[in-house]
């Protein structure tokens, strides 16, 4: 059985107010061709299919059109789990219809572990693989809140809850361990030892690393993870992996080589190891930094090297200067107006002094909601020893609001 592991599509993402429809469409078309070329039997999407809980209509159409087109390929099974960006209600809505097409969707945990166990059978009705489709586990799934507990106690309870969920589902699957078929588990979390390209969502407040690679029970022959956008092996364990995102989702990801992960099983054993198949770059994202003259020269060089058949490159510009440059934004945009690129973000890197104290310039676009809340608390003089509890309460309120939207 050939299994293709992908994750973190983030369909419908806005990139500094620009949509990614063209890039995502090209990536999905490429993915379909890869599935045909490699004779893939099972596609796994390990969470964050969409970027927001209520994605735009074009993103929904893209998702459903992909699943329809997938029916014309050799791929016989699809397993999709919800991530922290996904709305479980939206993902689950067509679940029964999709199931008739061998597309299995687990938008959220139900409280019954059996609901997460998917037994895949061939045309003769013979079992050929088992997937423990564990989605992103929300606080309500882990049942970790206890009145009066400290932030550190809550963090430990979260870890225990995640560990218990995987350990319990592993116990349920032990009865299949004698059958010579692969047993796969999914997850959407932050595994210890993994490296993020950017400051990813800290899914559980105060708890960056949710589980260790060796905590996944040995009954699983492969662990397909989502949430981190960089493809990687976790904790030195060859079979525990993130596939990464389909396209670079921020300027911080431009150094990543985007890929999908292909695993070929013969029975329980992997044939030819695990392959990371590079995804073509459909739009170049690049950060250019230096003084004004140097940046202009770099823009010229980038423009010369660009393939005119590709989508326009998106460029972040950082100007190093000790002085204020009048109309810098207009000057640079005029300079680049005839180039096959678009200046998405222009900012200066200069020193600000007030009473001999250097103050870093903050850009709201570079902060996530938790960081904005933390800085607001600090501005009101909240004592450091209370910060963990304040952040925990803020995250709990965020989760509650997300649940109301669902």
N, C-alpha and C positions, 0 to 999 in steps of 0.2 A: 504494500500500500504506500502510495506517495502522498505526503501531507505537506501542504503549504501553509506556513504560519505568517500571518500579517497582524497588524494592530494599528491603532492611532491614526485612522484616516482623517478624522476631524473635518468631515464634509461640512461645508457652510461656514468655514472659518473666515473671519474678516482680518485682513492684514493691514493695519493702519488705515482702516475704512475702505480697503479694496478687497473684493472677493477673490477667491482662489478657484473659481469654477473651471477655467480653462486648464489649469495645471492638474486639478483633480480628475477632470475628464480624460486627459491624456494618460494619467497614471493608471486609471481603471481600464482604459483600452489596452494599455501595455500589459496589465495584469491578466486580462482575459487571454491575450495571445500567449503569454507565458504558460498559463494553465493548459492551453491546448498543446503547446510545444513539449511540455514536460509530462504530459499525461497525468495530471494531478487528480487524485481520487477524493481527497478531503481538503477543504479550505477552512482554516480557522481564523476568525477575526477576534482578537483578544481585547475588545473594548475600545471605547471612544470612536465609534463609527461616525458620530456627529460631534461638532464642536460645542454646540449648546443644546439644551433640552428642547427648545422649540426652533428647530432649524428652518431656514428658508425653503420655499417650495422647490427651488431648483436642486437643492441638496437632497431632498427626499426623492425627487424624480431620478436623480443620478443613482441613488442607492437601489431603488426598485428596478430600474432599467438594467443595472449591472446584474442583479439576481436573475432577471428574466433571460438576459444574454448568456448567463452561466449555464442555463438549462440546455444550451446548444453545444456545450463542450463535453469533455469526458468526465468532468467533475461530478461525482455521484452524491457527495455529502457536503454540507456546509454547517459549521457551528459558529454562532455569533453570540458573544456575551456583552452585557452592558458595562460601560466604564463609568468613571465618575462624572464625565461630561454628558453622558447620555441620559435621556429620560426613559426610565424603565417602562412607563405606561405607553410611550410612543413606540418603543422597540417591540413591546409585547403585543400591541394591538393586532397585527396581522399574523400572530404566531401560529394559530391553528391552520390557517390557509397555507402558510409557508411550509409547515410541517409535511403537508401532502406532497411537497416538492423536495423532500429530504433536506430542508433548510431548518435547522433547529436554533431557536432564539431563546436565550435565558437573559432577560433584561435585568433581573434582580433576584436575590435569594428569596425563597418562599417560607423558610422555616422547616421544610421537609427536604433533607439531603437527597432523597431518592429523585426529586424533581431535577436535580443537576446531573444525574447520571444518564448518559445517552449511549445506548448500545446500537452500533451501526452494523447493518447486515448487507450482504451482497444480494444479487438478483435471485439467488437460490434460497435466500432466507438464512444463510449461515453467518454467524457473527464474525466480523472481520476487524473490528476495533471498538474500543470503549473510550469515551471522552467524559471526564468529570468536568463539566462546564461551570466552573466557579466564576461568578461575575464579581464586579466590584462590590465589596461587602460594606454596606452602610452601617452607621452607628446602631441603627435600630435592629439590624441583622445580628450584630455582635452582642447586643444587650449588655453593654458595659457600664452604663451610667448608674452610679450609686450616690445618693444624697450625702453631701459632706465630704466626699473623697477629694484628695488633693490632685493637682494636675499630674504629678508623677505617678500617683496610683492609677489614674485613669489611663495614662500611656501604657502602663504595664498590663492593665486589663485588656486594652485593645490588642496588644501583642498576643496575649493568652487566647483571646477570642479568635483571632485569625489562625493561630497555630491549632487550636482545637477544631476549627472548621475543617481544615485540611487533614488533620489526623483522623477525624471521625469519618470523613468521606473515603480516606484511604483504607480504613478498617472495613467499610462496606464493600470495597472492591477487592479485598483479599481473596474472596471466593472465586474470582476470575483469574487469579495469578497463575493457575496451572494451565489455562488455555493459552495456546501459542498465538496470541494476538496482542498488538500494542495497547497499552493503557496510558492515556494522555490526560493531563490536567491543565486547566487554564487558570489565569489569575490576572487581576488588574490592581497592581499595588507597587510599592517601592521595596525591592528586595535588597538586603544588606550586601554591600560589595559592588553594587551597580553604580554607574556614573551617568549623571544627567548632563545633557548639553547646555541646559539653561536651568533657571530656577523653576522646576516643575511644581505643579500644585502639590502642596503638602496635604495629602488626603485626610490624614488624621492629625489634628493640631498637636504640635509638639513632638510628633512621632514620625520622623523622616523615614526611618528604615523599619518596615512593617514585619518582615520575616527574613530568616536566613535561608540560604540556598539548601543547606543540609536539613532544614526542617520539613521539606516536602517528603512525604513518606516514600520509601524505596519501591513501593508497588508501581509508581509511575515511571514509565519508560521515557517520557518527554514532558517537560514543563513549558507551556507556551504562555509567555507573559506579555502584558501590555502596560502602558502608562509612561515609561521612559521612552524618549524618542530616538535614542541611539541604539543601534543593533549591537548586542553584546552577550557574552557568556557571563553568568553570575557566579561569583564565589568560586571560580575555578572548576565548577561542575559542568561538564561538557553538554549535558542534556537539559540544563536549566538556562533559558535564553529569553531575551527581549528581541523582537524582530525589528523594532524601531518604527518610525512613521514612514508613510509613503512619499511625502515630499518634505523639504525643509519648512518648518512652521514658524521660524523666527531667524533673525540674523545670527543668533548664537549657534544655529545648527548648520551653518554653511560649510564647516569643516567636516561634518559627518558624511560618510559614504552611505547613502540610503540603500536599503536592501530588503528583500524578503527571504525567509528561511525555508529551505526545502529539505524534508527528511524522508528517506526511503526505507521503509521497514520490510523485512522478510520475516514474518512471524513477529517475535518480540525484538529481534536483532536489527540494528541499523545496517543497511547496505550502503557502502561507499561513504559512510559518515554523514555529516550535516553540511549542506551547502548554503552559503549566503550569496544570493543572486543580486547583483547590483541593479538598482533602478535608474534608468536614464534621468538626467537632469533636464527638465522641461523649461524651467525658468531660472536663470542665474540670480542668486542673491549674494550681494557682496558689501562689505564695509570698507570704505576708503577713508584713510586718516592721514593728516599732514597739514602743512601750511597751505595757503590758497593756491600758490603756484604748483606745488607738488600734487595737490588733489586734482587740479585741472589736467596735469600730465597723465596721472593715473586714469582719469576718465577717458582721455584720448586712447590710451593703450587698451583699456577694457573694451571700448567701442570697436576698435580695430579687430579684436580677437573674437567678437561675438558672431554667432551664426545668425544671419538675418532671417532664417526660416524658424528660429526658435522664438518663444515669447519674449517680449521686451524684458531686459534685465531690470531688477529692482535694486537700487543702490542706497545705502546709508552713508552719509557724509559727516565726518567729524573734522572740523577745522581747528587746528592748534594755533592759538593766537593769544597775545598778551593785550591786544587792543580791540576795541569794538570796530567791526567792519560794517559801514553803512550799507543797508540793503543787500546783505550777504545772500539771503535766500533768492531774491530776484536776480542777482548777478550770476549765481551758479545755474539757476534754471534757464536763464537766457543762453549761457555757455553750452548747455547740454541739450538744447531744444531740438536739434537735428540729429541727435544720436539715437541708437537703438537701445535706449535705456531710459529709466524713469527714476528721478531722485525722490525717494520715498520719505526720507528723514534727513534734515540738515540741522546740525547743532554745533556749538562751539565748545572747545575744551580750553578754558582759560581760568586763571586764578582770581578768586574774589577775596578781597581783604576787608575786614571790618574790625577796627580796634586791634590790628595786628593778628587777628585770628582768621585762618583760612577756612572758608566754608564751602563744602562741595555743592555743586549745582545739582538739584534733583529734578528728574523728569518723571512726571506722573505716569507716562506710558511704560516706564521701566519698573513700576511697582505693581504688585498684585494687591487685592483688597486687604489681605491680612497685614501686609507691610504698611499700607496707608493707615489702617486702624492702629497698629502699634505706634507709628510715628505721631498720630493724633493723641494717643494716650500719653506719650512721652512729653508732648508739647504742653499738656495740662498738668504735668508734674507727677504722674502716676509712679509710685515707688517700684523699683525693679522686682522686689519680692512678690508683688501682686500681679506682675505681668502675665505669668503663666495662667493664672486663674482667669484673668480678663480675656486672654486670647482663647482659652478653652470655651468660655461663655460665648464669645463672638462666633467661633466656629460652630458651636451647637445651634446658635440662632441662624447661621447661614444654612445649615443642614435642614433645619425646620422649615425655612422659607422655600428651599428646593422641594421638600416633600409636599408642601402646600400647592406648589405649581404643578406637581404631578397628579 
